[in-house]
Amino acid sequence: MWEIQLFKLNFDHLEVKAVSDVVTGGWLSMGEEINKFETAFGAFLGDGAHCKAVSNGTAALHMALLALDVGPGDEVVIPSLTFVADVNVVNLVGASPILADATSLDNWNMSLESVEQQITEKTKAVIVVHYAGYPCRDIMAISQLCRDKGIGLIEDVAHAPGATVDGKVCGTFGDVGCFSFFSNKNLSIGEGGMVSTLDVELNKRLGYLRSHGMTTLTLDRHKGRAITYDVAQPGLNYRMDEMRAAIGSVQLDKLPAGNLRRGELTDRYRSKLEGSPVTMPFAHQASNFTSVYHILPVLLPEKTDRVAVIGALKEKRIQSSIHYPPFWDFTAYKGQFSPNDSPVTADICRRQLTLPLFPTMTEDEVDQVCNALLEAIA
Ligand SMILES: Cc1ncc(COP(=O)(O)O)c(C=O)c1O
């Protein structure tokens, strides 16, 4: 249907072999592939990060909140511009999500000031998102603020595996880093996620939360290392299976090159759209920040009919999307939030459009998308 789709998998015979080796090997869950993937991901993050592979990014966020004892009566500050998973998990643990506005029409992440404004004595945690793969400019300052005030810091790194600030990798600034490996992410598995922490005690709690609070695994018993198990705390089943972990390891090897390629294509978009009425955010990035360019968001001129633009692109068989519809428009959250409290996010949400971006895209395809877009808004 699409000539240029929003995202294409970067899979080849290596992912096929990885899955086929697991299936023929006969061990399907929480085995050597999980260990391999977690160890490699920990090395990728650096700083001695401990990692636990989980079933998806939402599970990772849920576990992070539970590990930090966030519950009824607590407030959690989250960005107003993010995927609904962040607001859902906070509500589901019985806490209240408090929205921090985007910084500006250029910097779509929340700022130290917008977080500080929302902190009260009830604040138990802050969730930072590195939107579109661009590290939150104030992550260091927000991390310091949380330490000073004894507030938990969760990094939602779903968009930003490999992004860095001063050489330090996103996911290692807070208490817990939460990654998603959903199909369209920079590291694609289909469904999958990772929790990371530098804290040994939190790592232990996260391990219990992932697997029923059990003190030994099926593999330990299979290998004769344990006969039975204790349950140290209540837990869930948020495990990843071996097939996914095997794909994850292959994708992790491909990630650095894929991230670089996304950067080149983003530069191409910038040069093609420069001087046009369509603007691209994050134009002014500090040199010590490295983005991983998860998606290609643009801001359409005021009063543009966005639905008509999406339709015009569709006629040329070019797929586009919106990241994100605002929470206050969702049936579940009507009345809980107001656009007036997040005016910058509200403006972005009205005019935002996401264009195709994936590592195997060509420069020619970028040019086709830009030409079609400029024609549509002319
Ligand atoms: C910012 C953000 N947070 C969390 C998630 C949830 O991840 P998953 O779909 O793996 O549950 C996503 C996924 O789209 C996301 O984009």
The ligand as an SDF file (V2000), in Angstrom:
LIG
                    3D

 16 16  0  0  0  0  0  0  0  0999 V2000
    7.7610    7.0990   25.0750 C   0  0  0  0  0  0  0  0  0  0  0  0
    7.2520    5.6920   25.1940 C   0  0  0  0  0  0  0  0  0  0  0  0
    7.1130    5.1510   26.4140 N   0  0  0  0  0  0  0  0  0  0  0  0
    6.6860    3.8950   26.5900 C   0  0  0  0  0  0  0  0  0  0  0  0
    6.3470    3.0950   25.5190 C   0  0  0  0  0  0  0  0  0  0  0  0
    5.7790    1.7340   25.7770 C   0  0  0  0  0  0  0  0  0  0  0  0
    6.5470    0.7030   25.2390 O   0  0  0  0  0  0  0  0  0  0  0  0
    5.8550   -0.6790   24.7960 P   0  0  0  0  0  0  0  0  0  0  0  0
    5.0620   -0.4190   23.5850 O   0  0  0  0  0  0  0  0  0  0  0  0
    7.0450   -1.5670   24.5250 O   0  0  0  0  0  0  0  0  0  0  0  0
    5.0570   -1.1680   25.9440 O   0  0  0  0  0  0  0  0  0  0  0  0
    6.4830    3.6100   24.2260 C   0  0  0  0  0  0  0  0  0  0  0  0
    6.1410    2.7520   23.0740 C   0  0  0  0  0  0  0  0  0  0  0  0
    5.6700    3.1050   22.0660 O   0  0  0  0  0  0  0  0  0  0  0  0
    6.9390    4.9430   24.0570 C   0  0  0  0  0  0  0  0  0  0  0  0
    7.0640    5.4890   22.8340 O   0  0  0  0  0  0  0  0  0  0  0  0
  1  2  1  0
  2  3  1  0
  2 15  2  0
  3  4  2  0
  4  5  1  0
  5  6  1  0
  5 12  2  0
  6  7  1  0
  7  8  1  0
  8  9  2  0
  8 10  1  0
  8 11  1  0
 12 13  1  0
 12 15  1  0
 13 14  2  0
 15 16  1  0
M  END
$$$$
